[in-house]
Amino acid sequence: MDGPASVYAPARGPGSWNFDWLLPEAATRVYSLGRWAFVDALRLAGASGRRVLLPEFICREVLAALAEVEAKPVYYPVSPGLGLAADPGALPEAKAVVAVDYFGFPQNLAPFEEYCRRTGAVLIEDNAHGALSRDGSGVPLGGRAPLGVFSPRKTVSIPDGGALAVNAANRFPPLPGPLPFTGRTPGLASFGKRRALRTIATGLGPRWTLRVIGLLRALRRLKDGRELPAPDPDGERRIPIPPEPGPAQRHGFPQDPDSEVRRRRSLYAFCAERLVGTAARPVFKELPEGTSPYGFPFRAAPEDLASIEAALAAEGLFSLPWPDLPNEVSPRAPAHYRNIRLVHFQW
Ligand SMILES: Cc1ncc(COP(=O)(O)O)c(C=O)c1O
């Protein structure tokens, strides 16, 4: 394979993996979850016990990272196009500001950079959804701000996984050394089976890949009786597992990154085609070059949901809502925070 063949080649001690191949200039550290990467990002940014600017449109679990360092969330509004919906000159001061590359699509960082110039805040690029995504100039998402947060388990077939990239190493104290691969990942037993199934389905093309994903998720829905795993009542306050990465991460990325991006892009195109003529409105007008989509995000009015799900079901698919909003945001959330659904490409 040409390109980043070094994904399996440890650069920091035998058996470990890192993001050196993706962001060769960055200092990196891996964890069990992206939330733990956030914790270190906040510490490096000096945001412990201070205010942190977060998008209102975010999953509530991210708040647990702030709680870990006793940072106080302050929110900025997000537009229907998923950019900053406020004048950066009017945002309140904070020690750090988080910009999210939603669903692996590049966020416009310019207004956030303007905010940071004015206030001295540190920009954290939250690329939890798009560990292999790049912007139009080929720069990896998560590598465009002083600090980048990743959740590679959402992109590649690993049972756990979070990572932090310190892209402006000269601005921060050194990262603590690597964590040992001693984490205990829930659901590890079924992981091998899912990975085997995935390999078979991928060989059969997008239609079958999505059908298998749909089937696996439908089984979970039958078993658990709900669309999404039940929200953890403590999810905003507590990160559910310790920071140490699990042993599966020792072996690095299990897939060739280029083929994984191709796989995701072809699944995206497949979904886009299948939803033409339905009331589903894709969140993004196009799939930019370099983008590795987390799934196929679309908007749907509640009254259109049944017909859209029927069109998806004809292909063995279904969608899930995203996100579970923070408790503080939920009661005042506008419709455009509530009507996004995602056909998942991960399993
Ligand atoms: C936008 C965003 N950032 C960060 C995270 C945290 O990632 P992890 O679940 O790996 O802790 C998530 C998912 O929970 C997310 O959706």
The ligand as an ORCA input file, in Angstrom:
! r2SCAN-3c Opt
* xyz 0 1
  C     -18.900     15.725     18.935
  C     -18.376     14.744     19.931
  N     -17.264     15.044     20.621
  C     -16.722     14.187     21.515
  C     -17.329     12.980     21.774
  C     -16.720     12.086     22.804
  O     -16.151     10.940     22.225
  P     -16.067      9.608     23.080
  O     -17.423      8.966     23.024
  O     -15.006      8.782     22.409
  O     -15.701      9.974     24.459
  C     -18.508     12.625     21.093
  C     -19.210     11.376     21.336
  O     -19.580     10.997     22.397
  C     -19.025     13.520     20.134
  O     -20.140     13.231     19.445
*
